[in-house]
Amino acid sequence: MSDIIRRDPRAEWIARNRLHPLHAAMQPVQDRWMGPNGLIRKNVHGIGFIGPNGIKRIDRTGAQQGGSAKRSAAVEVQLPLHVVAAPAFYITVVPDMVGGRLSSHDRDLLGLARQLAGQDGAVLAVVFGEHKESAFDTAGVDRLLVIDGDAFAGYSPEQRVQGLRAVDNQFDPRHWLLPDSRTGGGELGRRFAASLGERPATRVWQIKDGQCSGRAGAGREDLVRPLARLILAAAECADPVSETRHEATPVQLSTEVVRSLARIEDLGSVAVDPGAIPMAESEFIFSGGNGVQDWELFHKTAAVLGATEGASRVAVDNGFMARDRQVGATGTWVTARVYVAVGISGAIQHLQGIGACDKVVAINMDPGCDMIKRADLSVIGDSTEVFKALIEAVEAWRNGGKRDAA
């Protein structure tokens, strides 16, 4: 054969024509490139192979690409470690830790603290009670202070203010950051500000050039003021940390927190109807779409699981669910800890609405739909059979728990 490289005019024309069906196949796939901060990025869409059923698979062992598991592990990108040996000052963050884990609001707050800390300062996170979070290092925490004890269990804002006063006396932070939320941060921040005699900056959504901007006038106006020492920040106040890894070194208080005489008695949690919880505030959402065949069984399953019901736009348009139950860009943006999508194919508007959910579980008959690709856990099967299995599993677990308790 000749060694002369010949041009293919048709292939070049397809590569230039964006409307041609084969245009994407003619484009070179860029597997790796260097980001703006010098980190090597990988294109996850360009890695893998097509399986026997036409589904794209990602080979994490490297065997399909002719490599080995050791070679695949060697090219894994390791985030650079940011070390602050002797902090010049501290930026203290008190996250809500709803459910014992960092929420998206908490991560935005840590991103804002990272901006204020710069290279010389350290971000100190103060957590009350036990937690389940294991990713403080990738969230931007340099120092981690856990204050536990029976006095801080449950609803104890007065005792927590005493703990924050002890932290303030020992570390003398340059700024305090708390989430301006309904899940505890807003109230605790205002109580703490009154204890310190500080005027807090509330509903802050931007910090720039030594000034902070907060919402005012029922959200219709911005109030700009000099940067305060105590800041109650709104959600999406900054981008969360994603390109660095931090020490998250545990620290302790040098003195014991004085136990105050509580004027508030915590009587425990109150059982509420999951259907009465607004979807924007719900932690567990059970959402149905066009693939649900038995809606009565769907409602029963949601009640057994104790989840708030949601729906796709198609299900709402067909009259199976009320309009206020619609999830998505054209409905309600949700931030649930667990979002279960049953029979939802995954339109772009719906995927936008669940973008802030921590864990997504998809139940669908189509293994190639977009919701399956988005989900952290997928169940391929008939929704009716899955409903029955869920109900049986939950009832068996509850009956077993009662017998053990007896």
Summary of the structure (lengths in Angstrom):
residues: 406
radius of gyration: 25.6
end to end distance: 83.4
largest distance: 92.0
contacts: 1161
relative contact order: 0.09
helix: 31%
strand: 22%
